[in-house]
Amino acid sequence: MKIYLCISIDVEPDCSKNWLYSTPLAFKGISDGIGKMLHPLFKQFGLEPTYLINNVVLEDDESVALLGV
């Protein structure tokens, strides 16, 4: 029997404690959380996640480059 694993990640800018976008707008969760922590893990196990990206992330050049959008 084959086992399948689907990984989807909701990608958004950093938020305040009230779940509002940080001021100034920041993307450290993407650069550190995905770029430095998750990408190496996915590569190690040959996994390909699906990123659910909002328009604010698509307007950030560094996030777009990191996510390969």
Buried (B, 14 or more C-beta within 10 A) or exposed (E): EEEEEEEEBEBBBBEEEEEEEEEEEBBEBBBEBBBEEBBEEBEEEEEEBEBEBEEBBEEBEEBBEBBEE
